């Protein structure tokens, strides 16, 4: 399960430029070792009466259940760029 800003999420959060994803763009970012099971965009009531849209995605690893070294490197690089303070 990965959560990040959705495609209509804020362009900045606490002054930091964000990266926004839809389910397909996040799947591409993670690479072919991941299979998207389902996704959902959820509206979050943020401080100051604003609404932020978050994307939640449920992924599984490919049919072998193991990730290639290249897949792991792509996953780790993508994971480190995602917002973590939800």
PyMOL Python script that loads the backbone (N, CA, C, O; Angstrom):
from pymol import cmd

cmd.read_pdbstr("""\
ATOM      1  N   UNK A   1       0.858  -1.166   0.000  1.00  0.00           N
ATOM      2  CA  UNK A   1       0.000   0.000   0.000  1.00  0.00           C
ATOM      3  C   UNK A   1       0.900   1.223   0.000  1.00  0.00           C
ATOM      4  O   UNK A   1       1.795   1.351   0.836  1.00  0.00           O
ATOM      5  N   UNK A   2       0.657   2.110  -0.934  1.00  0.00           N
ATOM      6  CA  UNK A   2       1.406   3.354  -1.029  1.00  0.00           C
ATOM      7  C   UNK A   2       0.406   4.502  -1.105  1.00  0.00           C
ATOM      8  O   UNK A   2      -0.591   4.425  -1.822  1.00  0.00           O
ATOM      9  N   UNK A   3       0.684   5.556  -0.366  1.00  0.00           N
ATOM     10  CA  UNK A   3      -0.142   6.760  -0.413  1.00  0.00           C
ATOM     11  C   UNK A   3       0.741   7.925  -0.826  1.00  0.00           C
ATOM     12  O   UNK A   3       1.879   8.050  -0.374  1.00  0.00           O
ATOM     13  N   UNK A   4       0.203   8.774  -1.688  1.00  0.00           N
ATOM     14  CA  UNK A   4       0.924   9.955  -2.148  1.00  0.00           C
ATOM     15  C   UNK A   4      -0.098  11.005  -2.560  1.00  0.00           C
ATOM     16  O   UNK A   4      -1.300  10.743  -2.536  1.00  0.00           O
ATOM     17  N   UNK A   5       0.367  12.183  -2.937  1.00  0.00           N
ATOM     18  CA  UNK A   5      -0.563  13.186  -3.423  1.00  0.00           C
ATOM     19  C   UNK A   5      -1.158  12.720  -4.743  1.00  0.00           C
ATOM     20  O   UNK A   5      -0.447  12.215  -5.612  1.00  0.00           O
ATOM     21  N   UNK A   6      -2.453  12.890  -4.886  1.00  0.00           N
ATOM     22  CA  UNK A   6      -3.150  12.516  -6.099  1.00  0.00           C
ATOM     23  C   UNK A   6      -2.915  13.534  -7.204  1.00  0.00           C
ATOM     24  O   UNK A   6      -2.260  14.553  -6.983  1.00  0.00           O
ATOM     25  N   UNK A   7      -3.452  13.260  -8.405  1.00  0.00           N
ATOM     26  CA  UNK A   7      -3.215  14.138  -9.546  1.00  0.00           C
ATOM     27  C   UNK A   7      -3.768  15.547  -9.351  1.00  0.00           C
ATOM     28  O   UNK A   7      -3.299  16.484  -9.997  1.00  0.00           O
ATOM     29  N   UNK A   8      -4.735  15.710  -8.489  1.00  0.00           N
ATOM     30  CA  UNK A   8      -5.289  17.030  -8.199  1.00  0.00           C
ATOM     31  C   UNK A   8      -4.871  17.511  -6.811  1.00  0.00           C
ATOM     32  O   UNK A   8      -5.489  18.414  -6.246  1.00  0.00           O
ATOM     33  N   UNK A   9      -3.816  16.901  -6.266  1.00  0.00           N
ATOM     34  CA  UNK A   9      -3.308  17.294  -4.960  1.00  0.00           C
ATOM     35  C   UNK A   9      -2.588  18.623  -5.035  1.00  0.00           C
ATOM     36  O   UNK A   9      -2.480  19.212  -6.111  1.00  0.00           O
ATOM     37  N   UNK A  10      -2.091  19.104  -3.898  1.00  0.00           N
ATOM     38  CA  UNK A  10      -1.424  20.403  -3.873  1.00  0.00           C
ATOM     39  C   UNK A  10      -0.099  20.383  -4.631  1.00  0.00           C
ATOM     40  O   UNK A  10       0.590  19.364  -4.670  1.00  0.00           O
ATOM     41  N   UNK A  11       0.242  21.505  -5.226  1.00  0.00           N
ATOM     42  CA  UNK A  11       1.519  21.623  -5.919  1.00  0.00           C
ATOM     43  C   UNK A  11       2.668  21.803  -4.935  1.00  0.00           C
ATOM     44  O   UNK A  11       3.819  21.489  -5.240  1.00  0.00           O
ATOM     45  N   UNK A  12       2.335  22.319  -3.732  1.00  0.00           N
ATOM     46  CA  UNK A  12       3.329  22.480  -2.670  1.00  0.00           C
ATOM     47  C   UNK A  12       2.705  22.035  -1.352  1.00  0.00           C
ATOM     48  O   UNK A  12       1.494  22.132  -1.156  1.00  0.00           O
ATOM     49  N   UNK A  13       3.557  21.547  -0.457  1.00  0.00           N
ATOM     50  CA  UNK A  13       3.131  21.174   0.887  1.00  0.00           C
ATOM     51  C   UNK A  13       4.190  21.706   1.844  1.00  0.00           C
ATOM     52  O   UNK A  13       5.358  21.328   1.750  1.00  0.00           O
ATOM     53  N   UNK A  14       3.793  22.574   2.755  1.00  0.00           N
ATOM     54  CA  UNK A  14       4.734  23.205   3.687  1.00  0.00           C
ATOM     55  C   UNK A  14       5.878  23.874   2.956  1.00  0.00           C
ATOM     56  O   UNK A  14       7.019  23.861   3.420  1.00  0.00           O
ATOM     57  N   UNK A  15       5.565  24.463   1.798  1.00  0.00           N
ATOM     58  CA  UNK A  15       6.571  25.180   1.023  1.00  0.00           C
ATOM     59  C   UNK A  15       7.444  24.310   0.142  1.00  0.00           C
ATOM     60  O   UNK A  15       8.310  24.827  -0.563  1.00  0.00           O
ATOM     61  N   UNK A  16       7.238  22.996   0.163  1.00  0.00           N
ATOM     62  CA  UNK A  16       8.052  22.063  -0.623  1.00  0.00           C
ATOM     63  C   UNK A  16       7.251  21.627  -1.847  1.00  0.00           C
ATOM     64  O   UNK A  16       6.083  21.257  -1.722  1.00  0.00           O
ATOM     65  N   UNK A  17       7.865  21.667  -3.024  1.00  0.00           N
ATOM     66  CA  UNK A  17       7.215  21.238  -4.252  1.00  0.00           C
ATOM     67  C   UNK A  17       6.913  19.740  -4.158  1.00  0.00           C
ATOM     68  O   UNK A  17       7.780  18.953  -3.777  1.00  0.00           O
ATOM     69  N   UNK A  18       5.687  19.349  -4.503  1.00  0.00           N
ATOM     70  CA  UNK A  18       5.284  17.943  -4.420  1.00  0.00           C
ATOM     71  C   UNK A  18       5.320  17.292  -5.796  1.00  0.00           C
ATOM     72  O   UNK A  18       5.356  17.973  -6.821  1.00  0.00           O
ATOM     73  N   UNK A  19       5.310  15.980  -5.800  1.00  0.00           N
ATOM     74  CA  UNK A  19       5.106  15.195  -7.006  1.00  0.00           C
ATOM     75  C   UNK A  19       3.739  14.559  -6.871  1.00  0.00           C
ATOM     76  O   UNK A  19       3.445  13.925  -5.858  1.00  0.00           O
ATOM     77  N   UNK A  20       2.898  14.724  -7.885  1.00  0.00           N
ATOM     78  CA  UNK A  20       1.539  14.192  -7.840  1.00  0.00           C
ATOM     79  C   UNK A  20       1.427  13.043  -8.834  1.00  0.00           C
ATOM     80  O   UNK A  20       2.019  13.076  -9.913  1.00  0.00           O
ATOM     81  N   UNK A  21       0.661  12.031  -8.454  1.00  0.00           N
ATOM     82  CA  UNK A  21       0.537  10.830  -9.272  1.00  0.00           C
ATOM     83  C   UNK A  21      -0.922  10.461  -9.474  1.00  0.00           C
ATOM     84  O   UNK A  21      -1.772  10.755  -8.634  1.00  0.00           O
ATOM     85  N   UNK A  22      -1.202   9.813 -10.600  1.00  0.00           N
ATOM     86  CA  UNK A  22      -2.419   9.025 -10.727  1.00  0.00           C
ATOM     87  C   UNK A  22      -1.957   7.573 -10.633  1.00  0.00           C
ATOM     88  O   UNK A  22      -0.755   7.315 -10.589  1.00  0.00           O
ATOM     89  N   UNK A  23      -2.879   6.633 -10.603  1.00  0.00           N
ATOM     90  CA  UNK A  23      -2.509   5.230 -10.391  1.00  0.00           C
ATOM     91  C   UNK A  23      -1.552   4.723 -11.473  1.00  0.00           C
ATOM     92  O   UNK A  23      -0.597   4.008 -11.167  1.00  0.00           O
ATOM     93  N   UNK A  24      -1.799   5.086 -12.726  1.00  0.00           N
ATOM     94  CA  UNK A  24      -0.948   4.605 -13.816  1.00  0.00           C
ATOM     95  C   UNK A  24       0.455   5.198 -13.748  1.00  0.00           C
ATOM     96  O   UNK A  24       1.437   4.491 -13.976  1.00  0.00           O
ATOM     97  N   UNK A  25       0.557   6.489 -13.437  1.00  0.00           N
ATOM     98  CA  UNK A  25       1.892   7.095 -13.382  1.00  0.00           C
ATOM     99  C   UNK A  25       2.696   6.538 -12.203  1.00  0.00           C
ATOM    100  O   UNK A  25       3.914   6.399 -12.309  1.00  0.00           O
ATOM    101  N   UNK A  26       2.042   6.219 -11.087  1.00  0.00           N
ATOM    102  CA  UNK A  26       2.750   5.612  -9.964  1.00  0.00           C
ATOM    103  C   UNK A  26       3.188   4.195 -10.324  1.00  0.00           C
ATOM    104  O   UNK A  26       4.290   3.773  -9.974  1.00  0.00           O
ATOM    105  N   UNK A  27       2.330   3.468 -11.019  1.00  0.00           N
ATOM    106  CA  UNK A  27       2.685   2.110 -11.473  1.00  0.00           C
ATOM    107  C   UNK A  27       3.911   2.164 -12.391  1.00  0.00           C
ATOM    108  O   UNK A  27       4.824   1.350 -12.251  1.00  0.00           O
ATOM    109  N   UNK A  28       3.935   3.116 -13.324  1.00  0.00           N
ATOM    110  CA  UNK A  28       5.092   3.268 -14.216  1.00  0.00           C
ATOM    111  C   UNK A  28       6.352   3.607 -13.414  1.00  0.00           C
ATOM    112  O   UNK A  28       7.438   3.104 -13.705  1.00  0.00           O
ATOM    113  N   UNK A  29       6.195   4.463 -12.407  1.00  0.00           N
ATOM    114  CA  UNK A  29       7.339   4.860 -11.574  1.00  0.00           C
ATOM    115  C   UNK A  29       7.938   3.659 -10.849  1.00  0.00           C
ATOM    116  O   UNK A  29       9.158   3.548 -10.733  1.00  0.00           O
ATOM    117  N   UNK A  30       7.090   2.769 -10.365  1.00  0.00           N
ATOM    118  CA  UNK A  30       7.566   1.601  -9.619  1.00  0.00           C
ATOM    119  C   UNK A  30       8.138   0.521 -10.527  1.00  0.00           C
ATOM    120  O   UNK A  30       9.026  -0.226 -10.115  1.00  0.00           O
ATOM    121  N   UNK A  31       7.648   0.432 -11.740  1.00  0.00           N
ATOM    122  CA  UNK A  31       8.197  -0.533 -12.696  1.00  0.00           C
ATOM    123  C   UNK A  31       7.367  -1.789 -12.847  1.00  0.00           C
ATOM    124  O   UNK A  31       6.368  -1.992 -12.156  1.00  0.00           O
ATOM    125  N   UNK A  32       7.807  -2.625 -13.768  1.00  0.00           N
ATOM    126  CA  UNK A  32       7.044  -3.795 -14.188  1.00  0.00           C
ATOM    127  C   UNK A  32       6.956  -4.899 -13.144  1.00  0.00           C
ATOM    128  O   UNK A  32       6.146  -5.813 -13.301  1.00  0.00           O
ATOM    129  N   UNK A  33       7.755  -4.849 -12.088  1.00  0.00           N
ATOM    130  CA  UNK A  33       7.675  -5.875 -11.047  1.00  0.00           C
ATOM    131  C   UNK A  33       6.425  -5.733 -10.189  1.00  0.00           C
ATOM    132  O   UNK A  33       6.094  -6.639  -9.424  1.00  0.00           O
ATOM    133  N   UNK A  34       5.728  -4.606 -10.308  1.00  0.00           N
ATOM    134  CA  UNK A  34       4.555  -4.354  -9.478  1.00  0.00           C
ATOM    135  C   UNK A  34       3.272  -4.447 -10.286  1.00  0.00           C
ATOM    136  O   UNK A  34       3.211  -4.003 -11.433  1.00  0.00           O
ATOM    137  N   UNK A  35       2.253  -5.028  -9.679  1.00  0.00           N
ATOM    138  CA  UNK A  35       0.930  -5.119 -10.294  1.00  0.00           C
ATOM    139  C   UNK A  35      -0.041  -4.309  -9.444  1.00  0.00           C
ATOM    140  O   UNK A  35      -0.163  -4.531  -8.240  1.00  0.00           O
ATOM    141  N   UNK A  36      -0.723  -3.378 -10.075  1.00  0.00           N
ATOM    142  CA  UNK A  36      -1.710  -2.553  -9.378  1.00  0.00           C
ATOM    143  C   UNK A  36      -2.966  -3.373  -9.142  1.00  0.00           C
ATOM    144  O   UNK A  36      -3.578  -3.856 -10.095  1.00  0.00           O
ATOM    145  N   UNK A  37      -3.357  -3.535  -7.884  1.00  0.00           N
ATOM    146  CA  UNK A  37      -4.561  -4.281  -7.529  1.00  0.00           C
ATOM    147  C   UNK A  37      -5.761  -3.346  -7.525  1.00  0.00           C
ATOM    148  O   UNK A  37      -6.790  -3.642  -8.132  1.00  0.00           O
ATOM    149  N   UNK A  38      -5.626  -2.230  -6.845  1.00  0.00           N
ATOM    150  CA  UNK A  38      -6.701  -1.239  -6.831  1.00  0.00           C
ATOM    151  C   UNK A  38      -6.154   0.088  -6.333  1.00  0.00           C
ATOM    152  O   UNK A  38      -5.096   0.159  -5.707  1.00  0.00           O
ATOM    153  N   UNK A  39      -6.916   1.145  -6.635  1.00  0.00           N
ATOM    154  CA  UNK A  39      -6.503   2.474  -6.210  1.00  0.00           C
ATOM    155  C   UNK A  39      -7.736   3.286  -5.844  1.00  0.00           C
ATOM    156  O   UNK A  39      -8.856   2.975  -6.249  1.00  0.00           O
ATOM    157  N   UNK A  40      -7.499   4.326  -5.071  1.00  0.00           N
ATOM    158  CA  UNK A  40      -8.586   5.189  -4.647  1.00  0.00           C
ATOM    159  C   UNK A  40      -8.026   6.575  -4.356  1.00  0.00           C
ATOM    160  O   UNK A  40      -6.940   6.713  -3.794  1.00  0.00           O
ATOM    161  N   UNK A  41      -8.785   7.603  -4.746  1.00  0.00           N
ATOM    162  CA  UNK A  41      -8.427   8.978  -4.403  1.00  0.00           C
ATOM    163  C   UNK A  41      -9.327   9.404  -3.256  1.00  0.00           C
ATOM    164  O   UNK A  41     -10.549   9.273  -3.323  1.00  0.00           O
ATOM    165  N   UNK A  42      -8.702   9.917  -2.202  1.00  0.00           N
ATOM    166  CA  UNK A  42      -9.428  10.295  -0.993  1.00  0.00           C
ATOM    167  C   UNK A  42      -9.185  11.767  -0.705  1.00  0.00           C
ATOM    168  O   UNK A  42      -8.053  12.244  -0.773  1.00  0.00           O
ATOM    169  N   UNK A  43     -10.248  12.477  -0.386  1.00  0.00           N
ATOM    170  CA  UNK A  43     -10.120  13.881  -0.009  1.00  0.00           C
ATOM    171  C   UNK A  43      -9.834  13.986   1.490  1.00  0.00           C
ATOM    172  O   UNK A  43     -10.514  13.373   2.313  1.00  0.00           O
ATOM    173  N   UNK A  44      -8.830  14.764   1.820  1.00  0.00           N
ATOM    174  CA  UNK A  44      -8.403  14.957   3.211  1.00  0.00           C
ATOM    175  C   UNK A  44      -8.628  16.418   3.586  1.00  0.00           C
ATOM    176  O   UNK A  44      -8.180  17.320   2.878  1.00  0.00           O
ATOM    177  N   UNK A  45      -9.309  16.646   4.681  1.00  0.00           N
ATOM    178  CA  UNK A  45      -9.526  18.009   5.179  1.00  0.00           C
ATOM    179  C   UNK A  45      -8.258  18.458   5.885  1.00  0.00           C
ATOM    180  O   UNK A  45      -7.944  17.984   6.977  1.00  0.00           O
ATOM    181  N   UNK A  46      -7.540  19.364   5.264  1.00  0.00           N
ATOM    182  CA  UNK A  46      -6.275  19.849   5.803  1.00  0.00           C
ATOM    183  C   UNK A  46      -6.523  21.099   6.654  1.00  0.00           C
ATOM    184  O   UNK A  46      -7.620  21.658   6.636  1.00  0.00           O
ATOM    185  N   UNK A  47      -5.504  21.534   7.396  1.00  0.00           N
ATOM    186  CA  UNK A  47      -5.653  22.772   8.166  1.00  0.00           C
ATOM    187  C   UNK A  47      -6.010  23.948   7.256  1.00  0.00           C
ATOM    188  O   UNK A  47      -5.794  23.896   6.045  1.00  0.00           O
ATOM    189  N   UNK A  48      -6.537  24.966   7.829  1.00  0.00           N
ATOM    190  CA  UNK A  48      -6.905  26.191   7.113  1.00  0.00           C
ATOM    191  C   UNK A  48      -8.039  25.956   6.121  1.00  0.00           C
ATOM    192  O   UNK A  48      -8.146  26.659   5.116  1.00  0.00           O
ATOM    193  N   UNK A  49      -8.891  24.961   6.409  1.00  0.00           N
ATOM    194  CA  UNK A  49     -10.089  24.707   5.612  1.00  0.00           C
ATOM    195  C   UNK A  49      -9.812  24.353   4.157  1.00  0.00           C
ATOM    196  O   UNK A  49     -10.646  24.611   3.289  1.00  0.00           O
ATOM    197  N   UNK A  50      -8.664  23.770   3.884  1.00  0.00           N
ATOM    198  CA  UNK A  50      -8.365  23.324   2.522  1.00  0.00           C
ATOM    199  C   UNK A  50      -8.580  21.823   2.417  1.00  0.00           C
ATOM    200  O   UNK A  50      -8.541  21.103   3.415  1.00  0.00           O
ATOM    201  N   UNK A  51      -8.805  21.366   1.199  1.00  0.00           N
ATOM    202  CA  UNK A  51      -8.978  19.931   0.932  1.00  0.00           C
ATOM    203  C   UNK A  51      -7.827  19.473   0.052  1.00  0.00           C
ATOM    204  O   UNK A  51      -7.534  20.097  -0.968  1.00  0.00           O
ATOM    205  N   UNK A  52      -7.172  18.380   0.446  1.00  0.00           N
ATOM    206  CA  UNK A  52      -6.087  17.809  -0.342  1.00  0.00           C
ATOM    207  C   UNK A  52      -6.501  16.418  -0.801  1.00  0.00           C
ATOM    208  O   UNK A  52      -7.094  15.653  -0.040  1.00  0.00           O
ATOM    209  N   UNK A  53      -6.184  16.098  -2.049  1.00  0.00           N
ATOM    210  CA  UNK A  53      -6.536  14.782  -2.592  1.00  0.00           C
ATOM    211  C   UNK A  53      -5.315  13.872  -2.560  1.00  0.00           C
ATOM    212  O   UNK A  53      -4.259  14.195  -3.105  1.00  0.00           O
ATOM    213  N   UNK A  54      -5.490  12.725  -1.906  1.00  0.00           N
ATOM    214  CA  UNK A  54      -4.435  11.727  -1.807  1.00  0.00           C
ATOM    215  C   UNK A  54      -4.796  10.500  -2.625  1.00  0.00           C
ATOM    216  O   UNK A  54      -5.966  10.138  -2.742  1.00  0.00           O
ATOM    217  N   UNK A  55      -3.790   9.873  -3.182  1.00  0.00           N
ATOM    218  CA  UNK A  55      -3.953   8.637  -3.933  1.00  0.00           C
ATOM    219  C   UNK A  55      -3.448   7.486  -3.077  1.00  0.00           C
ATOM    220  O   UNK A  55      -2.329   7.528  -2.566  1.00  0.00           O
ATOM    221  N   UNK A  56      -4.269   6.467  -2.922  1.00  0.00           N
ATOM    222  CA  UNK A  56      -3.873   5.239  -2.226  1.00  0.00           C
ATOM    223  C   UNK A  56      -3.863   4.117  -3.245  1.00  0.00           C
ATOM    224  O   UNK A  56      -4.846   3.919  -3.959  1.00  0.00           O
ATOM    225  N   UNK A  57      -2.761   3.379  -3.323  1.00  0.00           N
ATOM    226  CA  UNK A  57      -2.635   2.277  -4.275  1.00  0.00           C
ATOM    227  C   UNK A  57      -2.192   1.012  -3.555  1.00  0.00           C
ATOM    228  O   UNK A  57      -1.289   1.025  -2.719  1.00  0.00           O
ATOM    229  N   UNK A  58      -2.853  -0.068  -3.906  1.00  0.00           N
ATOM    230  CA  UNK A  58      -2.488  -1.396  -3.406  1.00  0.00           C
ATOM    231  C   UNK A  58      -1.779  -2.107  -4.547  1.00  0.00           C
ATOM    232  O   UNK A  58      -2.361  -2.342  -5.606  1.00  0.00           O
ATOM    233  N   UNK A  59      -0.511  -2.448  -4.318  1.00  0.00           N
ATOM    234  CA  UNK A  59       0.295  -3.157  -5.310  1.00  0.00           C
ATOM    235  C   UNK A  59       0.692  -4.523  -4.771  1.00  0.00           C
ATOM    236  O   UNK A  59       0.799  -4.713  -3.559  1.00  0.00           O
ATOM    237  N   UNK A  60       0.909  -5.467  -5.669  1.00  0.00           N
ATOM    238  CA  UNK A  60       1.541  -6.732  -5.321  1.00  0.00           C
ATOM    239  C   UNK A  60       2.756  -6.893  -6.218  1.00  0.00           C
ATOM    240  O   UNK A  60       2.852  -6.267  -7.274  1.00  0.00           O
ATOM    241  N   UNK A  61       3.681  -7.740  -5.787  1.00  0.00           N
ATOM    242  CA  UNK A  61       4.828  -8.050  -6.634  1.00  0.00           C
ATOM    243  C   UNK A  61       4.376  -8.973  -7.745  1.00  0.00           C
ATOM    244  O   UNK A  61       3.317  -9.595  -7.654  1.00  0.00           O
ATOM    245  N   UNK A  62       5.184  -9.063  -8.804  1.00  0.00           N
ATOM    246  CA  UNK A  62       4.867  -9.906  -9.943  1.00  0.00           C
ATOM    247  C   UNK A  62       4.633 -11.360  -9.560  1.00  0.00           C
ATOM    248  O   UNK A  62       4.747 -11.728  -8.391  1.00  0.00           O
ATOM    249  N   UNK A  63       4.315 -12.163 -10.527  1.00  0.00           N
ATOM    250  CA  UNK A  63       3.896 -13.545 -10.289  1.00  0.00           C
ATOM    251  C   UNK A  63       4.948 -14.388  -9.584  1.00  0.00           C
ATOM    252  O   UNK A  63       4.599 -15.366  -8.923  1.00  0.00           O
ATOM    253  N   UNK A  64       6.228 -14.039  -9.706  1.00  0.00           N
ATOM    254  CA  UNK A  64       7.260 -14.819  -9.029  1.00  0.00           C
ATOM    255  C   UNK A  64       7.387 -14.457  -7.555  1.00  0.00           C
ATOM    256  O   UNK A  64       7.992 -15.199  -6.782  1.00  0.00           O
ATOM    257  N   UNK A  65       6.821 -13.321  -7.164  1.00  0.00           N
ATOM    258  CA  UNK A  65       6.879 -12.915  -5.762  1.00  0.00           C
ATOM    259  C   UNK A  65       8.228 -12.364  -5.349  1.00  0.00           C
ATOM    260  O   UNK A  65       8.464 -12.125  -4.164  1.00  0.00           O
ATOM    261  N   UNK A  66       9.113 -12.159  -6.304  1.00  0.00           N
ATOM    262  CA  UNK A  66      10.433 -11.613  -6.000  1.00  0.00           C
ATOM    263  C   UNK A  66      10.693 -10.434  -6.916  1.00  0.00           C
ATOM    264  O   UNK A  66      10.206 -10.396  -8.046  1.00  0.00           O
ATOM    265  N   UNK A  67      11.438  -9.498  -6.441  1.00  0.00           N
ATOM    266  CA  UNK A  67      11.730  -8.304  -7.208  1.00  0.00           C
ATOM    267  C   UNK A  67      13.148  -8.390  -7.758  1.00  0.00           C
ATOM    268  O   UNK A  67      14.074  -8.794  -7.054  1.00  0.00           O
ATOM    269  N   UNK A  68      13.306  -8.011  -9.009  1.00  0.00           N
ATOM    270  CA  UNK A  68      14.647  -7.977  -9.590  1.00  0.00           C
ATOM    271  C   UNK A  68      15.453  -6.869  -8.916  1.00  0.00           C
ATOM    272  O   UNK A  68      14.870  -5.937  -8.362  1.00  0.00           O
ATOM    273  N   UNK A  69      16.787  -6.955  -8.955  1.00  0.00           N
ATOM    274  CA  UNK A  69      17.602  -5.887  -8.368  1.00  0.00           C
ATOM    275  C   UNK A  69      17.292  -4.522  -8.980  1.00  0.00           C
ATOM    276  O   UNK A  69      17.258  -3.516  -8.271  1.00  0.00           O
ATOM    277  N   UNK A  70      17.065  -4.485 -10.293  1.00  0.00           N
ATOM    278  CA  UNK A  70      16.730  -3.220 -10.946  1.00  0.00           C
ATOM    279  C   UNK A  70      15.362  -2.729 -10.471  1.00  0.00           C
ATOM    280  O   UNK A  70      15.170  -1.530 -10.266  1.00  0.00           O
ATOM    281  N   UNK A  71      14.420  -3.644 -10.297  1.00  0.00           N
ATOM    282  CA  UNK A  71      13.094  -3.278  -9.805  1.00  0.00           C
ATOM    283  C   UNK A  71      13.171  -2.722  -8.396  1.00  0.00           C
ATOM    284  O   UNK A  71      12.497  -1.743  -8.071  1.00  0.00           O
ATOM    285  N   UNK A  72      13.997  -3.347  -7.552  1.00  0.00           N
ATOM    286  CA  UNK A  72      14.147  -2.867  -6.175  1.00  0.00           C
ATOM    287  C   UNK A  72      14.750  -1.471  -6.166  1.00  0.00           C
ATOM    288  O   UNK A  72      14.298  -0.613  -5.407  1.00  0.00           O
ATOM    289  N   UNK A  73      15.755  -1.225  -6.988  1.00  0.00           N
ATOM    290  CA  UNK A  73      16.372   0.097  -7.042  1.00  0.00           C
ATOM    291  C   UNK A  73      15.357   1.148  -7.477  1.00  0.00           C
ATOM    292  O   UNK A  73      15.323   2.241  -6.913  1.00  0.00           O
ATOM    293  N   UNK A  74      14.521   0.832  -8.481  1.00  0.00           N
ATOM    294  CA  UNK A  74      13.496   1.777  -8.935  1.00  0.00           C
ATOM    295  C   UNK A  74      12.467   2.008  -7.832  1.00  0.00           C
ATOM    296  O   UNK A  74      12.043   3.139  -7.597  1.00  0.00           O
ATOM    297  N   UNK A  75      12.066   0.922  -7.154  1.00  0.00           N
ATOM    298  CA  UNK A  75      11.093   1.047  -6.072  1.00  0.00           C
ATOM    299  C   UNK A  75      11.641   1.941  -4.964  1.00  0.00           C
ATOM    300  O   UNK A  75      10.953   2.850  -4.500  1.00  0.00           O
ATOM    301  N   UNK A  76      12.858   1.690  -4.546  1.00  0.00           N
ATOM    302  CA  UNK A  76      13.455   2.454  -3.459  1.00  0.00           C
ATOM    303  C   UNK A  76      13.583   3.927  -3.844  1.00  0.00           C
ATOM    304  O   UNK A  76      13.265   4.806  -3.044  1.00  0.00           O
ATOM    305  N   UNK A  77      14.044   4.199  -5.056  1.00  0.00           N
ATOM    306  CA  UNK A  77      14.183   5.588  -5.506  1.00  0.00           C
ATOM    307  C   UNK A  77      12.818   6.277  -5.532  1.00  0.00           C
ATOM    308  O   UNK A  77      12.698   7.424  -5.100  1.00  0.00           O
ATOM    309  N   UNK A  78      11.791   5.589  -6.036  1.00  0.00           N
ATOM    310  CA  UNK A  78      10.448   6.175  -6.084  1.00  0.00           C
ATOM    311  C   UNK A  78       9.902   6.367  -4.680  1.00  0.00           C
ATOM    312  O   UNK A  78       9.308   7.404  -4.385  1.00  0.00           O
ATOM    313  N   UNK A  79      10.093   5.380  -3.809  1.00  0.00           N
ATOM    314  CA  UNK A  79       9.577   5.451  -2.445  1.00  0.00           C
ATOM    315  C   UNK A  79      10.162   6.639  -1.697  1.00  0.00           C
ATOM    316  O   UNK A  79       9.455   7.315  -0.950  1.00  0.00           O
ATOM    317  N   UNK A  80      11.432   6.890  -1.892  1.00  0.00           N
ATOM    318  CA  UNK A  80      12.094   7.969  -1.173  1.00  0.00           C
ATOM    319  C   UNK A  80      11.628   9.353  -1.625  1.00  0.00           C
ATOM    320  O   UNK A  80      11.846  10.335  -0.917  1.00  0.00           O
ATOM    321  N   UNK A  81      10.990   9.444  -2.795  1.00  0.00           N
ATOM    322  CA  UNK A  81      10.491  10.730  -3.263  1.00  0.00           C
ATOM    323  C   UNK A  81       9.042  10.962  -2.872  1.00  0.00           C
ATOM    324  O   UNK A  81       8.532  12.065  -3.067  1.00  0.00           O
ATOM    325  N   UNK A  82       8.359   9.958  -2.324  1.00  0.00           N
ATOM    326  CA  UNK A  82       6.952  10.087  -1.958  1.00  0.00           C
ATOM    327  C   UNK A  82       6.803  10.775  -0.613  1.00  0.00           C
ATOM    328  O   UNK A  82       7.661  10.619   0.256  1.00  0.00           O
ATOM    329  N   UNK A  83       5.712  11.545  -0.421  1.00  0.00           N
ATOM    330  CA  UNK A  83       5.485  12.168   0.895  1.00  0.00           C
ATOM    331  C   UNK A  83       5.153  11.091   1.923  1.00  0.00           C
ATOM    332  O   UNK A  83       4.369  10.182   1.650  1.00  0.00           O
ATOM    333  N   UNK A  84       5.751  11.200   3.096  1.00  0.00           N
ATOM    334  CA  UNK A  84       5.566  10.171   4.111  1.00  0.00           C
ATOM    335  C   UNK A  84       4.742  10.640   5.304  1.00  0.00           C
ATOM    336  O   UNK A  84       4.294   9.807   6.093  1.00  0.00           O
ATOM    337  N   UNK A  85       4.532  11.912   5.459  1.00  0.00           N
ATOM    338  CA  UNK A  85       3.845  12.431   6.648  1.00  0.00           C
ATOM    339  C   UNK A  85       2.349  12.569   6.369  1.00  0.00           C
ATOM    340  O   UNK A  85       1.847  13.665   6.123  1.00  0.00           O
ATOM    341  N   UNK A  86       1.658  11.449   6.412  1.00  0.00           N
ATOM    342  CA  UNK A  86       0.219  11.478   6.145  1.00  0.00           C
ATOM    343  C   UNK A  86      -0.546  11.463   7.422  1.00  0.00           C
ATOM    344  O   UNK A  86      -1.777  11.483   7.406  1.00  0.00           O
TER     345      UNK A  86
END
""", "prot")
cmd.dss("prot")
cmd.show_as("cartoon", "prot")
cmd.util.cbc("prot")
cmd.orient("prot")
